[in-house]
Amino acid sequence: MRYDLIDLKLFAAIADAGNVSRGGAACFLAPSSASLRIKQLEETLGTQLFKREARGVSLTRAGQIMLEHCRRCLAGLEQMHSDLAPYANGIRAQVTLYASSSALASFVPQDMQRFLLDYPEVRVSVQERLSHETVAAVLDGRADIGIVTWNETHPALAFLPYRQNELMVVVPPGDALARQSSITFAECLQRPFISMNSGSAIYTYLMNKAASLRLQLDVRIQVSSFASILSLVRAGAGIGLIPRPVLQSLNREGVCILPLNEPWAVRPLTICKRVDEQQSTPYAEALLDCLQTASRQDSEQGSGGR
């Protein structure tokens, strides 16, 4: 198939404008040139993309599918330009770190602070991922370092101790559960939940735990932050599970916080890296050392990362 980036940009512009002339003008093309390019694009793809109407054009079903893919392609190119821009401005390197939502909301920002001060010329790409996605990314080189909850091994990977992450139950003060000293997960499932968005690590983890009991998580509201969970629990909308380290940084007034009485409530976080040192960069090793040093210092001070 023979078409170029200008054709994709033109197609998207015409789809947005609903008019060949206006779409062509957005791409600095005359109406005749724009029409010819779209005609050649349709011939190349072997299908009609636009329905010609009296007052402009509209997308066919094939055109709608084309537009979805086209937007993803163009967004990917913009992301590529964004990722490369720092190198043109003197950035020496990039380190990519994948971690769970709870690790990113608690330990990671503070633990990497020293690295950011020591290496201002290095860009750090931090992405939230599920543990199995993080392990796969470290394995194939898309991530330099991962922070995971993982109890398996792999010959190509090293798993290093990092932190302890304990899930706590947050309930409104008026709830009968608030009178207990601790709560089981089965008891939690009797209440509506305020949860992180589907796709987050903790959402998937809790859904799997509920399924293992042959029960369902009644998710009443999904939000994008633990602070929002706390606010909604405070308002009486339901209960929530929030990692203890995250709670320490939030306003806990107006809610009751209780231990989750389950062996899996305490979840060790480990750092995942490739065993082959030649596949790592000095900056990735420096970030790794920074994370481990922060964790070790906390442990020596008696906090244990909690």
C-alpha positions as CSV (number, residue, x, y, z in Angstrom):
1,M,0.0,0.0,0.0
2,R,1.4,3.3,-1.1
3,Y,0.5,6.4,1.0
4,D,2.4,8.7,3.2
5,L,2.1,10.7,6.4
6,I,0.6,13.7,4.6
7,D,-2.2,11.5,3.3
8,L,-3.0,10.4,6.9
9,K,-2.9,13.9,8.2
10,L,-5.1,15.1,5.4
11,F,-7.6,12.3,5.9
12,A,-7.9,13.2,9.6
13,A,-8.3,16.9,8.9
14,I,-11.0,16.4,6.3
15,A,-12.8,14.0,8.7
16,D,-12.7,16.6,11.4
17,A,-13.8,19.5,9.2
18,G,-16.4,17.5,7.2
19,N,-15.2,19.3,4.2
20,V,-12.5,18.6,1.6
21,S,-11.6,22.2,1.1
22,R,-11.3,23.1,4.8
23,G,-9.4,19.9,5.5
24,G,-7.0,20.6,2.7
25,A,-6.5,24.2,3.8
26,A,-5.5,22.8,7.3
27,C,-2.8,20.8,5.6
28,F,-1.8,23.7,3.2
29,L,-3.2,21.9,0.2
30,A,-5.4,23.3,-2.6
31,P,-8.9,21.6,-2.8
32,S,-8.0,19.9,-6.1
33,S,-4.8,18.4,-4.6
34,A,-6.6,17.3,-1.5
35,S,-9.3,15.6,-3.5
36,L,-6.8,13.8,-5.7
37,R,-4.9,12.6,-2.6
38,I,-8.1,11.2,-1.0
39,K,-9.1,9.6,-4.2
40,Q,-5.7,7.9,-4.5
41,L,-5.8,6.9,-0.8
42,E,-9.2,5.2,-1.4
43,E,-7.9,3.4,-4.5
44,T,-4.9,2.2,-2.5
45,L,-7.0,0.9,0.3
46,G,-9.6,-0.5,-2.0
47,T,-12.6,1.1,-0.3
48,Q,-14.5,4.3,0.0
49,L,-13.6,6.4,3.0
50,F,-16.0,9.4,2.6
51,K,-19.5,9.8,1.4
52,R,-19.8,12.9,-0.8
53,E,-22.7,15.0,0.2
54,A,-24.1,18.4,-1.0
55,R,-22.6,20.3,2.0
56,G,-19.4,18.3,2.5
57,V,-18.4,14.8,3.3
58,S,-19.0,12.2,6.0
59,L,-17.2,9.1,6.9
60,T,-18.2,5.6,5.7
61,R,-17.9,2.7,8.2
62,A,-14.5,2.0,6.6
63,G,-13.6,5.6,7.1
64,Q,-14.6,5.5,10.8
65,I,-12.2,2.5,11.3
66,M,-9.5,4.3,9.3
67,L,-9.9,7.4,11.4
68,E,-9.4,5.4,14.7
69,H,-6.2,3.9,13.4
70,C,-5.1,7.1,11.9
71,R,-5.4,9.0,15.2
72,R,-3.4,6.3,16.9
73,C,-0.7,6.5,14.3
74,L,-0.5,10.3,14.5
75,A,-0.6,10.2,18.3
76,G,2.2,7.7,18.3
77,L,4.3,10.0,16.1
78,E,3.7,12.9,18.4
79,Q,4.7,10.8,21.4
80,M,7.9,9.9,19.5
81,H,8.7,13.5,18.9
82,S,8.0,14.3,22.6
83,D,10.2,11.4,23.7
84,L,13.1,12.5,21.4
85,A,12.8,16.3,22.2
86,P,14.8,16.1,25.5
87,Y,17.8,14.6,23.7
88,A,17.9,17.6,21.4
89,N,17.9,19.8,24.5
90,G,21.0,18.2,26.1
91,I,19.4,15.2,27.9
92,R,22.0,12.5,28.0
93,A,19.8,9.4,28.6
94,Q,16.4,8.1,29.7
95,V,15.7,5.5,32.4
96,T,12.3,3.7,32.3
97,L,10.7,2.6,35.5
98,Y,7.5,0.5,35.7
99,A,5.7,0.1,39.0
100,S,2.3,-0.5,40.6
101,S,-0.2,2.3,41.4
102,S,0.4,1.9,45.2
103,A,4.2,2.0,44.8
104,L,4.0,5.1,42.7
105,A,1.6,6.8,45.2
106,S,3.8,6.0,48.2
107,F,7.4,5.1,48.1
108,V,8.8,5.8,44.6
109,P,8.6,9.6,44.4
110,Q,10.5,10.2,47.6
111,D,12.9,7.3,47.1
112,M,14.0,8.6,43.7
113,Q,14.5,12.2,44.9
114,R,18.2,11.8,45.4
115,F,18.7,10.4,41.9
116,L,16.8,13.4,40.4
117,L,19.0,15.8,42.2
118,D,22.2,14.0,41.3
119,Y,21.3,13.5,37.6
120,P,19.3,16.5,36.4
121,E,20.4,15.7,32.8
122,V,18.7,12.3,32.8
123,R,15.0,11.9,32.0
124,V,13.0,9.3,34.0
125,S,9.9,7.8,32.4
126,V,7.7,6.3,35.1
127,Q,4.7,4.2,34.1
128,E,2.0,2.4,36.1
129,R,1.7,-1.2,35.1
130,L,0.4,-4.5,36.6
131,S,3.2,-6.8,37.9
132,H,3.0,-9.3,35.1
133,E,3.2,-6.5,32.5
134,T,6.2,-5.0,34.4
135,V,8.1,-8.3,34.4
136,A,7.5,-8.7,30.7
137,A,8.6,-5.2,30.0
138,V,11.9,-5.6,31.9
139,L,12.5,-9.0,30.2
140,D,12.2,-7.5,26.7
141,G,14.0,-4.3,27.5
142,R,11.1,-1.8,27.4
143,A,11.7,-1.0,31.1
144,D,15.0,-0.8,32.8
145,I,13.6,-1.3,36.3
146,G,10.3,-2.7,37.6
147,I,8.7,-2.6,41.1
148,V,6.4,-5.6,41.4
149,T,4.6,-7.9,43.8
150,W,5.9,-11.2,42.6
151,N,6.7,-14.5,44.1
152,E,8.1,-16.3,41.1
153,T,11.6,-16.5,39.6
154,H,13.1,-16.2,36.1
155,P,16.7,-17.1,35.0
156,A,17.1,-13.8,33.2
157,L,15.8,-11.6,36.0
158,A,16.9,-10.6,39.5
159,F,14.3,-9.8,42.2
160,L,15.7,-7.6,45.0
161,P,13.9,-6.7,48.2
162,Y,12.5,-3.2,48.3
163,R,9.5,-2.4,50.6
164,Q,6.5,-3.8,52.5
165,N,3.1,-2.7,51.4
166,E,0.1,-3.4,53.7
167,L,-3.5,-3.0,52.6
168,M,-5.8,-1.3,55.1
169,V,-9.6,-1.1,55.2
170,V,-11.1,2.4,55.2
171,V,-14.7,2.6,56.4
172,P,-17.1,5.4,57.3
173,P,-17.3,6.0,61.1
174,G,-21.0,5.1,61.2
175,D,-20.6,1.7,59.6
176,A,-20.9,-1.4,61.9
177,L,-17.6,-2.6,60.6
178,A,-15.9,0.4,62.2
179,R,-16.5,-1.2,65.7
180,Q,-14.3,-4.2,64.8
181,S,-10.6,-4.5,65.5
182,S,-9.9,-6.0,62.1
183,I,-11.9,-7.0,59.0
184,T,-11.7,-10.0,56.7
185,F,-12.0,-9.6,53.0
186,A,-15.2,-11.6,52.9
187,E,-16.7,-9.1,55.3
188,C,-15.5,-6.3,53.0
189,L,-17.3,-7.8,50.1
190,Q,-20.7,-7.3,51.9
191,R,-20.3,-3.5,51.3
192,P,-20.1,-1.4,48.2
193,F,-16.6,-0.6,47.2
194,I,-14.9,2.7,46.2
195,S,-12.1,1.4,43.9
196,M,-9.3,2.6,41.7
197,N,-10.1,2.5,38.0
198,S,-10.3,-0.9,36.2
199,G,-7.0,-1.7,34.8
200,S,-5.0,-0.5,37.8
201,A,-2.9,-3.1,39.6
202,I,-4.9,-3.0,42.9
203,Y,-8.2,-3.2,41.1
204,T,-7.1,-6.4,39.2
205,Y,-5.6,-7.8,42.4
206,L,-8.8,-7.3,44.5
207,M,-11.0,-8.7,41.7
208,N,-8.9,-11.8,41.5
209,K,-9.1,-12.2,45.3
210,A,-12.9,-11.9,45.3
211,A,-13.1,-14.5,42.4
212,S,-11.0,-16.9,44.5
213,L,-13.7,-16.8,47.1
214,R,-16.3,-17.2,44.4
215,L,-17.7,-13.8,45.4
216,Q,-17.9,-10.5,43.5
217,L,-16.6,-7.0,44.3
218,D,-19.5,-4.6,44.3
219,V,-17.7,-1.6,42.8
220,R,-20.0,1.4,43.3
221,I,-17.6,4.1,42.2
222,Q,-14.2,4.0,40.3
223,V,-11.8,6.8,40.7
224,S,-8.2,7.7,39.6
225,S,-6.6,8.3,43.0
226,F,-6.4,7.0,46.5
227,A,-7.2,10.5,47.8
228,S,-10.6,10.3,46.0
229,I,-11.3,6.9,47.5
230,L,-10.7,8.4,51.0
231,S,-13.0,11.4,50.2
232,L,-15.8,9.2,49.0
233,V,-15.6,6.8,52.0
234,R,-15.7,9.9,54.2
235,A,-18.9,10.8,52.4
236,G,-20.4,7.4,53.2
237,A,-20.4,6.1,49.6
238,G,-18.8,2.8,50.5
239,I,-15.6,1.3,51.8
240,G,-12.1,1.1,50.3
241,L,-8.8,-0.7,50.5
242,I,-5.8,1.6,50.6
243,P,-2.1,0.8,51.1
244,R,-0.8,1.9,54.6
245,P,2.1,4.0,53.1
246,V,-0.4,6.0,51.0
247,L,-2.7,6.6,53.9
248,Q,0.2,8.2,55.8
249,S,0.3,11.0,53.3
250,L,-3.5,11.7,53.2
251,N,-6.0,13.4,55.4
252,R,-7.5,10.5,57.4
253,E,-10.0,12.6,59.4
254,G,-13.6,11.4,59.2
255,V,-12.9,7.8,58.4
256,C,-12.0,4.6,60.4
257,I,-8.9,2.7,59.3
258,L,-8.6,-1.0,60.3
259,P,-6.2,-3.8,59.4
260,L,-7.3,-6.3,56.7
261,N,-7.2,-9.7,58.4
262,E,-5.8,-11.7,55.5
263,P,-2.3,-13.2,55.0
264,W,-2.0,-11.5,51.6
265,A,-2.8,-8.0,53.1
266,V,1.0,-7.5,53.6
267,R,2.5,-7.5,50.1
268,P,6.3,-7.4,49.7
269,L,7.4,-5.1,46.9
270,T,10.5,-6.2,45.0
271,I,12.7,-4.5,42.4
272,C,13.0,-6.4,39.2
273,K,16.0,-6.0,36.8
274,R,17.8,-8.0,34.2
275,V,20.6,-10.2,35.3
276,D,22.8,-9.4,32.4
277,E,24.6,-6.2,33.5
278,Q,25.6,-5.4,29.9
279,Q,21.9,-4.8,29.1
280,S,21.7,-2.1,31.9
281,T,23.0,1.5,31.8
282,P,25.0,3.3,34.5
283,Y,22.0,5.6,35.0
284,A,19.6,2.7,35.5
285,E,22.1,1.2,38.0
286,A,22.3,4.6,39.8
287,L,18.5,4.7,40.1
288,L,18.4,1.2,41.4
289,D,21.0,2.0,44.0
290,C,19.1,5.1,45.0
291,L,15.8,3.1,45.5
292,Q,17.6,0.4,47.6
293,T,19.5,2.9,49.7
294,A,16.3,4.8,50.6
295,S,14.6,1.5,51.5
296,R,17.5,0.4,53.6
297,Q,17.7,3.7,55.5
298,D,14.0,3.6,56.3
299,S,14.5,0.0,57.6
300,E,17.4,1.0,59.7
301,Q,15.4,3.8,61.3
302,G,12.8,1.2,62.4
303,S,10.0,2.2,60.1
304,G,10.3,-0.8,57.9
305,G,8.8,1.2,55.0
306,R,5.5,1.4,56.8
